[in-house]
Amino acid sequence: MERFITCKEDEPYPFINSVLSIYQTYFRLVLTKKLDVKKGEEWLFQHLSELVPACNIDEVEKELQLTFAEKGWCFLGGVTAPFRGPFIWKTNEKKSYTVELPLGIQKVDVIFMSNFIMQSWLHYATFGEHYAGGWAKDEALYCVKEAYEPLDDEVFNVSFLKHEAQHFYDYEHFPNLPGYALEYRAKLVELMEDRGRVWGNILAEAKNDQQFPHSYAAYLIRENIKTMYHLSGDQTEWQQLKMEDIQRAAKILLDRSTDDLNNQREIDLL
């Protein structure tokens, strides 16, 4: 547990330590299925509201954001599907980029975040092996800096910058898309410039479960490409696909979903 609590007992941060402890206990309860998603959130609200009185869990986390800011920390609450879990960090650095997307140029500001003391439930569950490397908000893209260093390689330029810039584009042009549809379109943008890494990740994470937007988007892409090239789904067939075929399929699928959205049709994902 100590690796998730950087504020030591002899330092003046009892409030921060109490909040971290409550979230860590909540993670264990829902990850071990002692509580389901709904009951877990009720448990979390009950215990956090003892520190920050409020009417519901969203209001609690808004108050926590203000309180952490007063103490010099950034706090982002909410749900990283399917569980709650905050991102809490110390340092922000801002840089502006012009990103070339398949549908046009997107100018974005990127906030590079560092010095984290919590990175939601996935980081906790995997001992830091897997976690959200960033996200898109209306005003800027947010990047976990350590996840993408060095910042001049394919992982940052494609899997963060283009992926998240596509979210930014879609927020503006196609508001209210469900999470898996946003991820579907952003992953297709990645695939259009892939050298094999992104496709391998999609095959590894694909899962037919809408509770997990990233995994479900990967599943939709895999199944659509399987249909497009008349594949049975055998692993050897996936490995035999050429990257130019995958890139071509990604462009077709992105154009198809964009056409559906422009004509106010429901996206035909499968």
FENGISUL-V116278 format. One record per pair of residues at least 12 apart in sequence whose ideal C-beta (glycine too) atoms are under 10 Angstrom apart, sorted by the first residue. I is the first residue (numbers start at 1). GAP is how many residues later the second one is. Records with the same first field share a line. If there is no record, write none. Layout:
# FENGISUL-V116278
I=GAP + GAP
This chain:
# FENGISUL-V116278
1=19 + 20 + 23 + 24 + 27 + 123
3=114 + 121 + 124 + 125
4=16 + 17 + 19 + 20 + 23 + 112 + 113 + 114 + 115 + 119 + 120 + 124
5=12 + 15 + 16 + 19 + 112 + 113
6=14 + 82 + 84 + 109 + 110 + 111 + 112
7=13 + 66 + 110
12=59
13=58 + 60 + 104
15=36 + 37 + 49 + 52 + 53 + 56
16=48 + 51 + 52 + 55 + 57 + 59 + 72 + 101 + 102
17=100
18=29 + 30 + 32 + 33
19=28 + 29 + 32 + 33 + 45 + 48 + 49 + 56 + 67 + 69 + 98 + 99
20=66 + 68 + 97 + 98
21=26
22=21 + 22 + 24 + 25 + 26 + 28 + 29
23=21 + 24 + 25 + 54 + 61 + 62 + 63 + 65 + 95 + 97 + 98 + 101
24=61 + 94 + 97 + 100
25=18 + 19 + 22
26=14 + 15 + 17 + 18 + 19 + 21 + 22 + 57 + 58 + 59 + 95 + 98
27=13 + 17 + 56 + 57 + 58 + 91 + 93 + 94 + 95 + 96 + 97 + 98
28=93 + 96 + 97
29=14 + 15 + 54
30=13 + 14 + 52 + 53 + 54 + 55 + 91 + 95
31=52 + 90 + 91 + 93 + 94
36=46
37=42 + 44 + 45 + 46 + 47 + 174
40=42 + 43 + 44
41=15 + 16 + 38 + 42 + 43
42=15
44=13 + 16 + 17 + 39 + 40 + 41
45=12 + 13 + 14 + 15 + 16 + 39
47=13
48=12 + 13 + 15 + 16 + 29 + 36
49=14
51=12 + 13 + 16
52=12 + 14 + 15
57=20 + 21 + 22 + 27
58=19 + 20 + 21 + 26
60=17
61=14 + 15 + 16 + 17 + 23 + 25
62=13 + 15
63=12 + 14
64=12 + 13 + 22 + 24
65=12 + 21 + 23
68=18 + 20 + 21
72=18
73=15 + 16 + 17 + 18 + 42 + 43 + 44 + 45
74=12 + 13 + 14 + 15 + 16 + 17 + 18 + 37 + 39 + 41 + 42 + 68
75=12 + 13 + 14 + 43
76=12 + 13 + 37 + 42 + 44 + 59 + 61 + 66
77=43
78=42 + 57
79=41 + 42 + 100
80=39 + 40 + 41 + 42 + 43 + 51 + 52 + 55 + 132 + 133 + 134
81=98 + 99 + 128 + 129 + 130 + 131 + 132 + 133 + 134 + 135
82=39 + 127 + 128 + 129 + 130 + 131
83=37 + 38 + 39 + 41 + 42 + 128
84=36 + 37
85=33 + 34 + 35 + 36 + 37 + 38 + 39 + 40 + 46 + 47
86=31 + 32 + 33 + 34 + 35
87=26 + 29 + 30 + 31 + 32 + 33 + 36 + 44 + 45 + 47 + 48 + 55 + 57
88=27 + 28 + 29 + 30 + 31 + 32
89=24 + 25 + 26 + 27 + 28 + 29 + 30 + 53 + 55 + 56
90=23 + 24 + 25 + 26 + 27
91=21 + 22 + 23 + 24 + 25 + 54
92=19 + 20 + 21 + 22 + 23 + 48 + 50 + 53
93=17 + 18 + 19 + 20 + 21 + 50 + 52
94=15 + 16 + 17 + 18 + 46
95=13 + 14 + 15 + 16 + 17 + 46 + 48 + 56
96=12 + 13 + 14 + 44
97=12 + 13 + 44 + 60 + 64 + 68
98=67
99=42 + 58 + 62 + 63 + 64 + 65 + 66 + 67 + 69 + 70 + 90
100=61 + 62 + 65
101=60 + 61 + 64 + 65 + 67 + 68 + 85 + 88 + 91 + 153
102=60 + 64 + 67 + 83 + 86 + 87 + 90 + 91 + 148 + 149 + 152 + 153 + 156
103=63 + 66 + 67 + 70 + 82 + 86 + 151 + 152 + 155
104=65 + 69
105=60 + 64
106=35 + 55 + 56 + 58 + 59 + 60 + 61 + 62 + 63 + 66
107=58 + 61
108=28 + 31 + 32 + 33 + 53 + 56 + 57 + 59 + 60 + 61
109=30 + 31 + 32 + 33 + 59
110=24 + 30 + 31 + 32 + 33 + 35 + 41 + 46 + 50 + 51 + 54 + 55
111=23 + 26 + 28 + 29 + 30 + 31 + 32 + 34
112=22 + 29 + 30 + 31 + 32 + 33 + 34 + 36 + 37 + 39
113=21 + 29 + 30 + 31 + 32 + 33 + 34
114=29 + 30 + 31 + 32 + 35
115=30 + 31
116=12 + 15 + 28 + 29 + 30
119=12 + 13 + 14 + 25 + 28
120=12
123=21
130=75
131=13 + 16
132=12 + 15 + 82
133=12 + 13 + 14 + 15 + 22 + 23 + 26 + 27 + 30 + 31
134=13 + 14 + 22 + 25 + 26 + 27 + 29 + 30 + 33
135=29 + 32
136=27 + 28 + 29 + 30 + 31 + 32 + 33 + 34 + 35 + 46 + 50
137=27 + 30 + 31 + 34
138=30 + 33 + 34
139=29
140=24 + 28
141=19 + 20 + 22 + 23 + 24 + 26 + 27
142=22
143=13 + 17 + 18 + 21
144=16
147=12 + 13
148=12 + 13
154=36 + 39 + 40 + 41 + 43 + 44
155=42 + 43
157=36
158=31 + 32 + 33 + 34 + 35 + 36 + 37 + 39 + 40
159=27 + 28 + 30 + 31 + 34 + 35 + 38 + 39 + 42
160=30
162=24 + 27 + 28 + 30 + 31
163=19 + 20 + 22 + 23 + 24 + 25 + 26 + 27 + 35
164=22 + 25
165=21 + 24
166=16 + 17 + 19 + 20 + 21 + 22 + 23 + 24 + 88
167=12 + 15 + 16 + 18 + 19 + 22
168=18
169=16 + 17 + 20
170=12 + 15 + 16 + 87 + 88 + 91
173=85 + 88 + 89
174=83 + 84 + 86 + 87 + 88 + 93
177=80 + 84 + 90
178=32 + 35 + 38 + 89
179=31 + 33 + 34 + 35 + 37 + 38
180=29 + 30 + 31 + 32 + 33 + 34 + 35 + 36 + 37 + 38 + 39 + 40 + 87 + 89
181=32 + 35 + 36 + 39 + 76 + 80 + 85 + 86 + 88
182=31 + 35
183=29 + 30 + 31 + 32 + 33 + 34 + 35 + 37 + 38
184=29 + 30 + 32 + 33 + 34 + 35 + 36 + 37 + 40 + 69 + 70 + 73 + 83 + 85
185=32 + 68 + 69 + 72 + 73 + 76 + 82 + 84
186=28 + 31 + 68
187=12 + 14 + 15 + 18 + 27 + 30 + 31 + 33 + 34 + 63 + 66 + 67
188=14 + 29 + 32 + 33 + 36 + 59 + 61 + 62 + 63 + 64 + 65 + 66 + 67 + 68 + 69 + 70
189=61 + 62 + 65
190=12 + 31 + 60
191=30 + 34 + 52 + 55 + 56 + 57 + 58 + 59 + 60 + 62 + 63
192=54 + 55 + 56 + 57 + 58 + 59 + 61 + 62
193=54 + 57
194=49 + 52 + 53 + 56
195=48 + 52
196=47 + 50
198=20 + 23 + 45 + 48 + 52
199=19 + 22 + 23 + 26 + 39 + 40 + 42 + 44 + 47 + 48 + 51
200=38 + 39
201=13 + 17
202=12 + 13 + 15 + 16 + 17 + 18 + 19 + 20 + 23 + 36 + 44 + 48
203=15 + 18 + 19 + 22 + 32 + 35 + 36
204=14
205=12 + 13 + 14 + 17
206=12 + 13 + 14 + 15 + 16 + 17
207=12 + 15
208=12 + 14 + 15 + 62
216=53
217=52
219=50 + 51
220=33 + 47 + 49 + 50
221=25 + 28 + 29 + 32 + 48
222=16
223=46 + 47
224=25 + 26 + 28 + 29 + 32 + 33 + 44 + 45 + 46
225=13 + 16 + 20 + 21 + 23 + 24 + 25 + 27 + 28
226=12 + 15 + 23
227=22 + 43
228=17 + 18 + 20 + 21 + 24 + 25
229=12 + 16 + 17 + 20
253=15 + 16
256=12 + 13
257=12
